[in-house]
């Protein structure tokens, strides 16, 4: 929930998940802010091999 113009409204929480071939979660990011996030995810996936 968040406040918008003095009213309580449901907000959106951006999240990113990286899964393996068996659909197990390898890493998750919650409450994502867009600037720099793509690079962070790319670096994580690249480090996997």
PQR file with spaces between the fields and no chain letter, atoms N, CA, C, O and H, PARSE charges and radii, in Angstrom:
ATOM       1  N    UNK     1       0.842   -1.181    0.000 -0.4000 1.5000
ATOM       2  CA   UNK     1       0.000    0.000    0.000 -0.0000 2.0000
ATOM       3  C    UNK     1       0.888    1.246    0.000  0.5500 1.7000
ATOM       4  O    UNK     1       1.963    1.266    0.600 -0.5500 1.4000
ATOM       5  N    UNK     2       0.409    2.278   -0.688 -0.4000 1.5000
ATOM       6  CA   UNK     2       1.111    3.549   -0.695 -0.0000 2.0000
ATOM       7  C    UNK     2       0.098    4.675   -0.745  0.5500 1.7000
ATOM       8  O    UNK     2      -1.078    4.444   -1.027 -0.5500 1.4000
ATOM       9  H    UNK     2      -0.465    2.261   -1.175  0.4000 1.0000
ATOM      10  N    UNK     3       0.537    5.870   -0.476 -0.4000 1.5000
ATOM      11  CA   UNK     3      -0.343    7.031   -0.513 -0.0000 2.0000
ATOM      12  C    UNK     3      -0.219    7.745   -1.840  0.5500 1.7000
ATOM      13  O    UNK     3       0.885    8.034   -2.303 -0.5500 1.4000
ATOM      14  H    UNK     3       1.492    6.058   -0.247  0.4000 1.0000
ATOM      15  N    UNK     4      -1.366    8.029   -2.452 -0.4000 1.5000
ATOM      16  CA   UNK     4      -1.385    8.792   -3.696 -0.0000 2.0000
ATOM      17  C    UNK     4      -2.496    9.832   -3.579  0.5500 1.7000
ATOM      18  O    UNK     4      -3.674    9.489   -3.486 -0.5500 1.4000
ATOM      19  H    UNK     4      -2.262    7.794   -2.076  0.4000 1.0000
ATOM      20  N    UNK     5      -2.113   11.080   -3.585 -0.4000 1.5000
ATOM      21  CA   UNK     5      -3.060   12.180   -3.445 -0.0000 2.0000
ATOM      22  C    UNK     5      -3.911   12.030   -2.185  0.5500 1.7000
ATOM      23  O    UNK     5      -5.104   12.334   -2.185 -0.5500 1.4000
ATOM      24  H    UNK     5      -1.156   11.359   -3.660  0.4000 1.0000
ATOM      25  N    UNK     6      -3.276   11.558   -1.112 -0.4000 1.5000
ATOM      26  CA   UNK     6      -3.966   11.440    0.169 -0.0000 2.0000
ATOM      27  C    UNK     6      -4.809   10.188    0.337  0.5500 1.7000
ATOM      28  O    UNK     6      -5.450   10.017    1.374 -0.5500 1.4000
ATOM      29  H    UNK     6      -2.307   11.311   -1.111  0.4000 1.0000
ATOM      30  N    UNK     7      -4.826    9.304   -0.662 -0.4000 1.5000
ATOM      31  CA   UNK     7      -5.602    8.069   -0.581 -0.0000 2.0000
ATOM      32  C    UNK     7      -4.670    6.871   -0.528  0.5500 1.7000
ATOM      33  O    UNK     7      -3.595    6.890   -1.127 -0.5500 1.4000
ATOM      34  H    UNK     7      -4.305    9.443   -1.505  0.4000 1.0000
ATOM      35  N    UNK     8      -5.079    5.824    0.191 -0.4000 1.5000
ATOM      36  CA   UNK     8      -4.318    4.575    0.224 -0.0000 2.0000
ATOM      37  C    UNK     8      -4.646    3.773   -1.034  0.5500 1.7000
ATOM      38  O    UNK     8      -5.811    3.476   -1.298 -0.5500 1.4000
ATOM      39  H    UNK     8      -5.952    5.808    0.678  0.4000 1.0000
ATOM      40  N    UNK     9      -3.631    3.429   -1.800 -0.4000 1.5000
ATOM      41  CA   UNK     9      -3.816    2.626   -3.022 -0.0000 2.0000
ATOM      42  C    UNK     9      -2.787    1.510   -3.041  0.5500 1.7000
ATOM      43  O    UNK     9      -1.754    1.592   -2.376 -0.5500 1.4000
ATOM      44  H    UNK     9      -2.684    3.671   -1.585  0.4000 1.0000
ATOM      45  N    UNK    10      -3.073    0.476   -3.798 -0.4000 1.5000
ATOM      46  CA   UNK    10      -2.105   -0.609   -3.961 -0.0000 2.0000
ATOM      47  C    UNK    10      -1.058   -0.172   -4.973  0.5500 1.7000
ATOM      48  O    UNK    10      -1.383    0.323   -6.052 -0.5500 1.4000
ATOM      49  H    UNK    10      -3.912    0.409   -4.338  0.4000 1.0000
ATOM      50  N    UNK    11       0.192   -0.361   -4.610 -0.4000 1.5000
ATOM      51  CA   UNK    11       1.281   -0.019   -5.508 -0.0000 2.0000
ATOM      52  C    UNK    11       1.800   -1.271   -6.196  0.5500 1.7000
ATOM      53  O    UNK    11       1.375   -2.387   -5.899 -0.5500 1.4000
ATOM      54  H    UNK    11       0.457   -0.763   -3.733  0.4000 1.0000
ATOM      55  N    UNK    12       2.710   -1.063   -7.105 -0.4000 1.5000
ATOM      56  CA   UNK    12       3.337   -2.165   -7.820 -0.0000 2.0000
ATOM      57  C    UNK    12       4.749   -2.339   -7.283  0.5500 1.7000
ATOM      58  O    UNK    12       5.487   -1.364   -7.144 -0.5500 1.4000
ATOM      59  H    UNK    12       3.055   -0.156   -7.347  0.4000 1.0000
ATOM      60  N    UNK    13       5.126   -3.566   -6.984 -0.4000 1.5000
ATOM      61  CA   UNK    13       6.495   -3.853   -6.586 -0.0000 2.0000
ATOM      62  C    UNK    13       7.152   -4.597   -7.731  0.5500 1.7000
ATOM      63  O    UNK    13       6.748   -5.707   -8.077 -0.5500 1.4000
ATOM      64  H    UNK    13       4.526   -4.359   -7.097  0.4000 1.0000
ATOM      65  N    UNK    14       8.167   -3.980   -8.317 -0.4000 1.5000
ATOM      66  CA   UNK    14       8.887   -4.647   -9.407 -0.0000 2.0000
ATOM      67  C    UNK    14       9.855   -5.649   -8.814  0.5500 1.7000
ATOM      68  O    UNK    14      10.570   -5.362   -7.853 -0.5500 1.4000
ATOM      69  H    UNK    14       8.496   -3.079   -8.036  0.4000 1.0000
ATOM      70  N    UNK    15       9.862   -6.830   -9.409 -0.4000 1.5000
ATOM      71  CA   UNK    15      10.749   -7.899   -8.954 -0.0000 2.0000
ATOM      72  C    UNK    15      11.352   -8.602  -10.160  0.5500 1.7000
ATOM      73  O    UNK    15      10.750   -8.651  -11.233 -0.5500 1.4000
ATOM      74  H    UNK    15       9.282   -7.063  -10.189  0.4000 1.0000
ATOM      75  N    UNK    16      12.552   -9.146   -9.969 -0.4000 1.5000
ATOM      76  CA   UNK    16      13.225   -9.916  -11.007 -0.0000 2.0000
ATOM      77  C    UNK    16      13.698  -11.220  -10.384  0.5500 1.7000
ATOM      78  O    UNK    16      14.180  -11.240   -9.251 -0.5500 1.4000
ATOM      79  H    UNK    16      13.041   -9.106   -9.098  0.4000 1.0000
ATOM      80  N    UNK    17      13.554  -12.309  -11.134 -0.4000 1.5000
ATOM      81  CA   UNK    17      13.983  -13.621  -10.677 -0.0000 2.0000
ATOM      82  C    UNK    17      14.844  -14.265  -11.746  0.5500 1.7000
ATOM      83  O    UNK    17      14.555  -14.140  -12.936 -0.5500 1.4000
ATOM      84  H    UNK    17      13.162  -12.293  -12.054  0.4000 1.0000
ATOM      85  N    UNK    18      15.901  -14.956  -11.332 -0.4000 1.5000
ATOM      86  CA   UNK    18      16.715  -15.761  -12.241 -0.0000 2.0000
ATOM      87  C    UNK    18      16.500  -17.207  -11.823  0.5500 1.7000
ATOM      88  O    UNK    18      16.709  -17.576  -10.667 -0.5500 1.4000
ATOM      89  H    UNK    18      16.136  -15.058  -10.365  0.4000 1.0000
ATOM      90  N    UNK    19      16.075  -18.020  -12.792 -0.4000 1.5000
ATOM      91  CA   UNK    19      15.772  -19.428  -12.547 -0.0000 2.0000
ATOM      92  C    UNK    19      16.771  -20.322  -13.266  0.5500 1.7000
ATOM      93  O    UNK    19      17.354  -19.932  -14.278 -0.5500 1.4000
ATOM      94  H    UNK    19      15.905  -17.720  -13.731  0.4000 1.0000
ATOM      95  N    UNK    20      16.963  -21.528  -12.731 -0.4000 1.5000
ATOM      96  CA   UNK    20      17.801  -22.491  -13.441 -0.0000 2.0000
ATOM      97  C    UNK    20      16.911  -23.368  -14.321  0.5500 1.7000
ATOM      98  O    UNK    20      15.705  -23.135  -14.406 -0.5500 1.4000
ATOM      99  H    UNK    20      16.489  -21.845  -11.909  0.4000 1.0000
ATOM     100  N    UNK    21      17.490  -24.363  -14.971 -0.4000 1.5000
ATOM     101  CA   UNK    21      16.751  -25.217  -15.903 -0.0000 2.0000
ATOM     102  C    UNK    21      15.637  -26.007  -15.210  0.5500 1.7000
ATOM     103  O    UNK    21      14.662  -26.402  -15.850 -0.5500 1.4000
ATOM     104  H    UNK    21      18.470  -24.552  -14.903  0.4000 1.0000
ATOM     105  N    UNK    22      15.784  -26.234  -13.914 -0.4000 1.5000
ATOM     106  CA   UNK    22      14.757  -26.966  -13.162 -0.0000 2.0000
ATOM     107  C    UNK    22      13.768  -26.025  -12.488  0.5500 1.7000
ATOM     108  O    UNK    22      12.975  -26.442  -11.643 -0.5500 1.4000
ATOM     109  H    UNK    22      16.576  -25.913  -13.394  0.4000 1.0000
ATOM     110  N    UNK    23      13.822  -24.760  -12.866 -0.4000 1.5000
ATOM     111  CA   UNK    23      12.942  -23.710  -12.361 -0.0000 2.0000
ATOM     112  C    UNK    23      13.132  -23.397  -10.879  0.5500 1.7000
ATOM     113  O    UNK    23      12.214  -22.915  -10.216 -0.5500 1.4000
ATOM     114  H    UNK    23      14.466  -24.422  -13.552  0.4000 1.0000
ATOM     115  N    UNK    24      14.311  -23.672  -10.375 -0.4000 1.5000
ATOM     116  CA   UNK    24      14.647  -23.278   -9.008 -0.0000 2.0000
ATOM     117  C    UNK    24      15.166  -21.841   -9.048  0.5500 1.7000
ATOM     118  O    UNK    24      15.876  -21.459   -9.978 -0.5500 1.4000
ATOM     119  H    UNK    24      15.056  -24.064  -10.914  0.4000 1.0000
ATOM     120  N    UNK    25      14.816  -21.058   -8.054 -0.4000 1.5000
ATOM     121  CA   UNK    25      15.248  -19.664   -8.009 -0.0000 2.0000
ATOM     122  C    UNK    25      16.712  -19.597   -7.588  0.5500 1.7000
ATOM     123  O    UNK    25      17.091  -20.073   -6.518 -0.5500 1.4000
ATOM     124  H    UNK    25      14.239  -21.368   -7.298  0.4000 1.0000
ATOM     125  N    UNK    26      17.527  -18.996   -8.456 -0.4000 1.5000
ATOM     126  CA   UNK    26      18.939  -18.804   -8.159 -0.0000 2.0000
ATOM     127  C    UNK    26      19.183  -17.468   -7.472  0.5500 1.7000
ATOM     128  O    UNK    26      20.071  -17.347   -6.628 -0.5500 1.4000
ATOM     129  H    UNK    26      17.220  -18.609   -9.326  0.4000 1.0000
ATOM     130  N    UNK    27      18.397  -16.478   -7.834 -0.4000 1.5000
ATOM     131  CA   UNK    27      18.558  -15.133   -7.271 -0.0000 2.0000
ATOM     132  C    UNK    27      17.259  -14.378   -7.470  0.5500 1.7000
ATOM     133  O    UNK    27      16.568  -14.566   -8.471 -0.5500 1.4000
ATOM     134  H    UNK    27      17.675  -16.577   -8.519  0.4000 1.0000
ATOM     135  N    UNK    28      16.930  -13.525   -6.516 -0.4000 1.5000
ATOM     136  CA   UNK    28      15.759  -12.664   -6.664 -0.0000 2.0000
ATOM     137  C    UNK    28      16.099  -11.256   -6.215  0.5500 1.7000
ATOM     138  O    UNK    28      16.892  -11.050   -5.296 -0.5500 1.4000
ATOM     139  H    UNK    28      17.492  -13.372   -5.702  0.4000 1.0000
ATOM     140  N    UNK    29      15.496  -10.312   -6.868 -0.4000 1.5000
ATOM     141  CA   UNK    29      15.610   -8.911   -6.515 -0.0000 2.0000
ATOM     142  C    UNK    29      14.195   -8.411   -6.288  0.5500 1.7000
ATOM     143  O    UNK    29      13.341   -8.563   -7.162 -0.5500 1.4000
ATOM     144  H    UNK    29      14.851  -10.479   -7.614  0.4000 1.0000
ATOM     145  N    UNK    30      13.931   -7.822   -5.140 -0.4000 1.5000
ATOM     146  CA   UNK    30      12.614   -7.270   -4.803 -0.0000 2.0000
ATOM     147  C    UNK    30      12.731   -5.752   -4.679  0.5500 1.7000
ATOM     148  O    UNK    30      13.786   -5.221   -4.330 -0.5500 1.4000
ATOM     149  H    UNK    30      14.625   -7.698   -4.430  0.4000 1.0000
ATOM     150  N    UNK    31      11.646   -5.080   -4.966 -0.4000 1.5000
ATOM     151  CA   UNK    31      11.649   -3.619   -4.853 -0.0000 2.0000
ATOM     152  C    UNK    31      12.651   -2.975   -5.786  0.5500 1.7000
ATOM     153  O    UNK    31      13.369   -2.053   -5.399 -0.5500 1.4000
ATOM     154  H    UNK    31      10.790   -5.511   -5.249  0.4000 1.0000
ATOM     155  N    UNK    32      12.699   -3.460   -7.011 -0.4000 1.5000
ATOM     156  CA   UNK    32      13.693   -3.048   -8.004 -0.0000 2.0000
ATOM     157  C    UNK    32      13.492   -1.600   -8.423  0.5500 1.7000
ATOM     158  O    UNK    32      12.371   -1.151   -8.664 -0.5500 1.4000
ATOM     159  H    UNK    32      12.116   -4.209   -7.326  0.4000 1.0000
ATOM     160  N    UNK    33      14.599   -0.889   -8.503 -0.4000 1.5000
ATOM     161  CA   UNK    33      14.636    0.433   -9.116 -0.0000 2.0000
ATOM     162  C    UNK    33      15.332    0.256  -10.460  0.5500 1.7000
ATOM     163  O    UNK    33      16.382   -0.383  -10.530 -0.5500 1.4000
ATOM     164  H    UNK    33      15.509   -1.254   -8.307  0.4000 1.0000
ATOM     165  N    UNK    34      14.769    0.805  -11.514 -0.4000 1.5000
ATOM     166  CA   UNK    34      15.221    0.534  -12.875 -0.0000 2.0000
ATOM     167  C    UNK    34      16.672    0.949  -13.151  0.5500 1.7000
ATOM     168  O    UNK    34      17.417    0.151  -13.721 -0.5500 1.4000
ATOM     169  H    UNK    34      13.916    1.324  -11.458  0.4000 1.0000
ATOM     170  N    UNK    35      17.110    2.160  -12.776 -0.4000 1.5000
ATOM     171  CA   UNK    35      18.482    2.552  -13.134 -0.0000 2.0000
ATOM     172  C    UNK    35      19.534    1.590  -12.571  0.5500 1.7000
ATOM     173  O    UNK    35      19.622    1.391  -11.360 -0.5500 1.4000
ATOM     174  H    UNK    35      16.505    2.808  -12.313  0.4000 1.0000
ATOM     175  N    UNK    36      20.321    1.004  -13.457 -0.4000 1.5000
ATOM     176  CA   UNK    36      21.399    0.110  -13.067 -0.0000 2.0000
ATOM     177  C    UNK    36      20.997   -1.336  -12.844  0.5500 1.7000
ATOM     178  O    UNK    36      21.859   -2.204  -12.708 -0.5500 1.4000
ATOM     179  H    UNK    36      20.250    1.165  -14.442  0.4000 1.0000
ATOM     180  N    UNK    37      19.703   -1.607  -12.804 -0.4000 1.5000
ATOM     181  CA   UNK    37      19.250   -2.963  -12.491 -0.0000 2.0000
ATOM     182  C    UNK    37      19.591   -3.960  -13.601  0.5500 1.7000
ATOM     183  O    UNK    37      20.015   -5.080  -13.316 -0.5500 1.4000
ATOM     184  H    UNK    37      19.002   -0.902  -12.914  0.4000 1.0000
ATOM     185  N    UNK    38      19.414   -3.572  -14.829 -0.4000 1.5000
ATOM     186  CA   UNK    38      19.698   -4.483  -15.946 -0.0000 2.0000
ATOM     187  C    UNK    38      21.150   -4.929  -15.900  0.5500 1.7000
ATOM     188  O    UNK    38      21.445   -6.108  -16.095 -0.5500 1.4000
ATOM     189  H    UNK    38      19.069   -2.662  -15.060  0.4000 1.0000
ATOM     190  N    UNK    39      22.048   -4.004  -15.647 -0.4000 1.5000
ATOM     191  CA   UNK    39      23.469   -4.345  -15.596 -0.0000 2.0000
ATOM     192  C    UNK    39      23.753   -5.296  -14.440  0.5500 1.7000
ATOM     193  O    UNK    39      24.548   -6.224  -14.588 -0.5500 1.4000
ATOM     194  H    UNK    39      21.808   -3.046  -15.489  0.4000 1.0000
ATOM     195  N    UNK    40      23.118   -5.082  -13.298 -0.4000 1.5000
ATOM     196  CA   UNK    40      23.313   -5.961  -12.142 -0.0000 2.0000
ATOM     197  C    UNK    40      22.870   -7.387  -12.450  0.5500 1.7000
ATOM     198  O    UNK    40      23.564   -8.345  -12.109 -0.5500 1.4000
ATOM     199  H    UNK    40      22.472   -4.329  -13.177  0.4000 1.0000
ATOM     200  N    UNK    41      21.714   -7.525  -13.094 -0.4000 1.5000
ATOM     201  CA   UNK    41      21.212   -8.850  -13.456 -0.0000 2.0000
ATOM     202  C    UNK    41      22.125   -9.485  -14.509  0.5500 1.7000
ATOM     203  O    UNK    41      22.459  -10.666  -14.411 -0.5500 1.4000
ATOM     204  H    UNK    41      21.150   -6.746  -13.370  0.4000 1.0000
ATOM     205  N    UNK    42      22.524   -8.712  -15.500 -0.4000 1.5000
ATOM     206  CA   UNK    42      23.416   -9.212  -16.550 -0.0000 2.0000
ATOM     207  C    UNK    42      24.720   -9.719  -15.947  0.5500 1.7000
ATOM     208  O    UNK    42      25.198  -10.792  -16.315 -0.5500 1.4000
ATOM     209  H    UNK    42      22.253   -7.753  -15.579  0.4000 1.0000
ATOM     210  N    UNK    43      25.299   -8.954  -15.022 -0.4000 1.5000
ATOM     211  CA   UNK    43      26.558   -9.358  -14.396 -0.0000 2.0000
ATOM     212  C    UNK    43      26.379  -10.657  -13.611  0.5500 1.7000
ATOM     213  O    UNK    43      27.269  -11.508  -13.621 -0.5500 1.4000
ATOM     214  H    UNK    43      24.910   -8.083  -14.723  0.4000 1.0000
ATOM     215  N    UNK    44      25.253  -10.819  -12.937 -0.4000 1.5000
ATOM     216  CA   UNK    44      24.990  -12.052  -12.184 -0.0000 2.0000
ATOM     217  C    UNK    44      24.901  -13.248  -13.126  0.5500 1.7000
ATOM     218  O    UNK    44      25.518  -14.284  -12.877 -0.5500 1.4000
ATOM     219  H    UNK    44      24.531  -10.128  -12.928  0.4000 1.0000
ATOM     220  N    UNK    45      24.141  -13.111  -14.201 -0.4000 1.5000
ATOM     221  CA   UNK    45      23.959  -14.208  -15.154 -0.0000 2.0000
ATOM     222  C    UNK    45      25.289  -14.546  -15.845  0.5500 1.7000
ATOM     223  O    UNK    45      25.614  -15.714  -16.058 -0.5500 1.4000
ATOM     224  H    UNK    45      23.640  -12.270  -14.404  0.4000 1.0000
ATOM     225  N    UNK    46      26.037  -13.511  -16.183 -0.4000 1.5000
ATOM     226  CA   UNK    46      27.345  -13.717  -16.825 -0.0000 2.0000
ATOM     227  C    UNK    46      28.294  -14.494  -15.899  0.5500 1.7000
ATOM     228  O    UNK    46      29.063  -15.335  -16.366 -0.5500 1.4000
ATOM     229  H    UNK    46      25.773  -12.562  -16.010  0.4000 1.0000
ATOM     230  N    UNK    47      28.241  -14.219  -14.601 -0.4000 1.5000
ATOM     231  CA   UNK    47      29.109  -14.888  -13.638 -0.0000 2.0000
ATOM     232  C    UNK    47      28.737  -16.354  -13.437  0.5500 1.7000
ATOM     233  O    UNK    47      29.544  -17.135  -12.933 -0.5500 1.4000
ATOM     234  H    UNK    47      27.617  -13.536  -14.222  0.4000 1.0000
ATOM     235  N    UNK    48      27.523  -16.730  -13.829 -0.4000 1.5000
ATOM     236  CA   UNK    48      27.104  -18.125  -13.704 -0.0000 2.0000
ATOM     237  C    UNK    48      27.885  -19.045  -14.650  0.5500 1.7000
ATOM     238  O    UNK    48      28.034  -20.243  -14.406 -0.5500 1.4000
ATOM     239  H    UNK    48      26.868  -16.095  -14.238  0.4000 1.0000
ATOM     240  N    UNK    49      28.371  -18.447  -15.728 -0.4000 1.5000
ATOM     241  CA   UNK    49      29.182  -19.254  -16.632 -0.0000 2.0000
ATOM     242  C    UNK    49      28.603  -19.325  -17.938  0.5500 1.7000
ATOM     243  O    UNK    49      29.161  -19.968  -18.826 -0.5500 1.4000
ATOM     244  H    UNK    49      28.250  -17.475  -15.927  0.4000 1.0000
